[in-house]
Amino acid sequence: MWCTIYQLYSDGTRLPPEIAKANGVYGWLYMHSKTPVVGMPLCKAYLLPAPDAPTVPQLIKPLEHCHLTLINGGGLRLSGQEWNVDHRHIGQSWWCVPGPALGRTYDAQP
């Protein structure tokens, strides 16, 4: 779905609301789940420039091991982890606000 993503943490530290609100990124939210060989489901969320875009490069770092934690007031919160080059998984949450396609023709018709 088309939405604006507001990242709520930076390097594991909660951002003040005014900073989080000022840094929203608009794109196509794509979320998928698969079960690897170990049997634990792995859910990952991406923010892409278009619905049919490849997952690399993405607009912001993907959210790994994510889950839906809140639906409220027309938005939803996804919480999970962000991977970095030091092989650390840092806590991250996204506030997702659905929005229009802004003139794009990618949306499925009812």
C-alpha positions as CSV (number, residue, x, y, z in Angstrom):
1,M,0.0,0.0,0.0
2,W,1.1,3.6,-0.6
3,C,2.0,5.2,2.7
4,T,4.3,7.6,4.5
5,I,6.7,5.9,6.9
6,Y,8.0,7.7,10.0
7,Q,11.0,5.9,11.6
8,L,10.6,6.2,15.4
9,Y,14.2,5.3,16.4
10,S,17.7,6.2,15.4
11,D,20.4,3.7,16.3
12,G,18.1,2.2,19.0
13,T,17.3,5.6,20.6
14,R,13.7,6.9,20.5
15,L,13.5,10.1,18.4
16,P,11.5,13.1,19.6
17,P,8.1,13.3,17.9
18,E,9.0,16.5,16.0
19,I,12.1,14.9,14.5
20,A,10.3,11.7,13.5
21,K,7.4,13.8,11.9
22,A,9.9,15.9,9.9
23,N,11.6,12.8,8.3
24,G,8.7,10.9,6.8
25,V,9.4,8.9,3.6
26,Y,6.7,8.2,1.1
27,G,6.6,4.9,-0.9
28,W,5.0,1.5,-1.4
29,L,5.0,-0.6,1.8
30,Y,5.7,-4.2,1.0
31,M,5.7,-6.9,3.7
32,H,6.3,-10.6,3.4
33,S,6.8,-13.6,5.6
34,K,8.6,-16.8,4.9
35,T,9.5,-19.8,6.9
36,P,13.3,-20.6,6.6
37,V,14.7,-24.1,7.2
38,V,14.9,-23.5,11.0
39,G,11.1,-23.3,11.1
40,M,10.7,-19.8,12.7
41,P,8.7,-17.4,10.5
42,L,10.7,-14.4,9.3
43,C,8.7,-11.3,8.5
44,K,10.3,-8.4,6.6
45,A,9.0,-5.0,5.6
46,Y,10.3,-2.8,2.8
47,L,9.5,0.7,1.7
48,L,9.9,0.8,-2.1
49,P,9.5,3.5,-4.8
50,A,6.8,1.5,-6.6
51,P,4.8,-1.8,-6.1
52,D,6.8,-3.7,-8.8
53,A,10.2,-2.3,-7.8
54,P,13.0,-4.7,-6.6
55,T,13.7,-4.8,-2.9
56,V,17.2,-3.4,-3.5
57,P,17.8,-0.5,-3.4
58,Q,15.0,0.4,-0.9
59,L,14.1,3.9,0.3
60,I,14.9,3.2,3.9
61,K,16.5,0.2,5.6
62,P,14.2,-2.8,5.8
63,L,12.5,-3.8,9.0
64,E,13.4,-7.4,9.9
65,H,11.5,-9.7,12.2
66,C,8.6,-7.2,12.1
67,H,5.2,-7.5,13.5
68,L,2.1,-5.3,13.7
69,T,1.8,-3.8,17.2
70,L,-0.8,-1.1,16.9
71,I,-3.6,0.2,14.6
72,N,-4.9,3.5,15.7
73,G,-6.3,6.7,14.2
74,G,-5.8,5.8,10.6
75,G,-2.2,4.6,11.0
76,L,-0.4,1.4,12.0
77,R,2.8,0.7,13.8
78,L,5.3,-2.0,12.8
79,S,8.0,-3.0,15.2
80,G,11.1,-5.1,14.5
81,Q,14.8,-4.8,14.0
82,E,17.1,-2.9,11.7
83,W,20.3,-4.7,10.7
84,N,23.6,-2.8,10.4
85,V,27.2,-3.5,9.2
86,D,28.4,-4.4,12.7
87,H,26.0,-7.4,12.7
88,R,23.8,-5.8,15.4
89,H,20.1,-5.9,15.2
90,I,18.8,-2.6,16.5
91,G,15.2,-2.1,17.6
92,Q,13.2,0.0,15.2
93,S,9.5,0.9,14.8
94,W,7.7,2.5,11.9
95,W,4.6,4.6,12.1
96,C,2.8,4.0,8.7
97,V,0.2,6.4,7.5
98,P,-1.7,5.2,4.3
99,G,-1.9,7.7,1.5
100,P,-3.0,8.2,-2.1
101,A,-1.0,6.9,-5.0
102,L,-0.1,10.5,-6.0
103,G,-0.9,10.1,-9.7
104,R,0.5,6.7,-10.1
105,T,-1.4,3.9,-11.9
106,Y,0.0,1.0,-9.9
107,D,-2.9,0.5,-7.5
108,A,-5.1,-2.5,-8.1
109,Q,-8.7,-1.7,-9.2
110,P,-11.6,-3.1,-7.1
